[in-house]
Amino acid sequence: MHTFPFGGPAFWLATVLVVALAACSKPEAQPEPVRSVKLLTVQVGTMSAEAEYAGEVRARTELRLGFRVPGKLLQRQAEVGQRVKAGDVLAQLDPQDFKLAIDAARAQLNAAETNRDLAAAEFQRSKTLRAQNFISGVELDRRQAALDAAQSQVAQVRAQLDAQSNQSAYTRLLASASGVVTAVDAEPGQVVSVGAPVVRIAQDGPLDVVFAVPEGSVAELPLGSKAAVRQWAGDAVLSGLVREKAALADPATRTFQVKLALDPGVRLPLGSTVTVIPQALSPKGQQAIMLPTSALWHDNGGSAVWVLEPEPMTLRRQPVQVVAADGNQVVVASGLAPGMQVVVAGVHVLTAGQKVSVYQPRVVAGNAVPVRPGAVAGAAASASSSK
């Protein structure tokens, strides 16, 4: 007969039931830990950032030159970056067809002049015969009309010859002003139409800075307002005036193009990039509520912060409206008032109504606890921000 050590079957059955009941029982809920948070008292500060826009230096007048007649491009003398003077030949069309047209017009002129001379001789003979009463006055008038028609024909053909000569001269594309070639839009062998741009020239003279502003700011930028211009490749700061604003927004970027006129004596490389700081759009010196970016968290498509309720020491969700950036801080337009205390670190692990305590930096006395020099500085900064 088999015997059970440590008791009989009833003992083991009771043990199994006790273990099963203990496993199925719900553990007691642990109290939520009280987190220490770094706080910042909301105050109104002075903005130090300036509104900056990227601009491009362009010539005040940019010429897009094309031929006044169609034809096949025979050669192009102009190259990008080349400096040209007024009257320089930039490109040449095939003039063969125009030369043939001139020869045809010249032949027509010779025929018309011959007819005119014949009509003039007949008219002179008719005058002599009329003086001798061999012909009537009506016949003399007919010869006079024929002479006038022949002279008109000569004038017409001569005008056609002049027009053909001009057409032949238009096969040469000449620079209408001095400047720098900024682009070429046709190559030799290409058939170009009338007026199609072949060479682009930045005309010598005053320079403009072109930049774009959002549609919400274009109304705040009046014509004639001043703006500072700083080169990316240097530290020189120039001044300019707003001289033109686009009437329509760009269909892709929905921004408005603004042209800033520089002083006539300023010379900058064409196409160089500059920074434009319009005075009318600069928030520098304005009063605003500013927070570090670490205080913000995403809340249903917007921004929010955690505000401390001092009496129960709990957190409250507070939506805010952010309108701009000022260095490493953001400018809050609404949602906060001076005197509120806002959490500025670890905001993504907090919940509404959570119990918190104010973070107190550890004070290190003497050399009892070795601490890095940066840790003491960071603790002091945290303490000042919590106050």
Buried (B, 14 or more C-beta within 10 A) or exposed (E): EEEEEEEEEEEEEEEEEEEEEEEEEEEEEEEEEEBEBBBBEBEEBEBEBBBBBEBBBBBBBBBBBBBEBEBBBBEBBBEEEBEBEEEBBBBBBBBEBBEEBBEEBBEBBEEBBEBBEEBBEBBEEBEEBBEEEEBEEEEBEBBBEBBEEBBEBBEEBBEBBEEBBEBBEBBBBBBEBBBBBBBBBBEEEEEBEEEBBBBBBBBBEBBBBBBBBEEEBBEEBEEEBEBBBBBEEEEEEBEBBBBEBBEEBEEEEEBBBBBBBBEEEBEBEBEBEBBBBBBEBBBEEEEBBBBBEBBBBEEEEEBBBBBBEEEEBBBBBBEBEBEBEBEEBBBBEEBBEEEBBBBBBBBEEBEEEBEBEBBEBEEEEEEEEEEEEEEBEEBEEBBEBBE
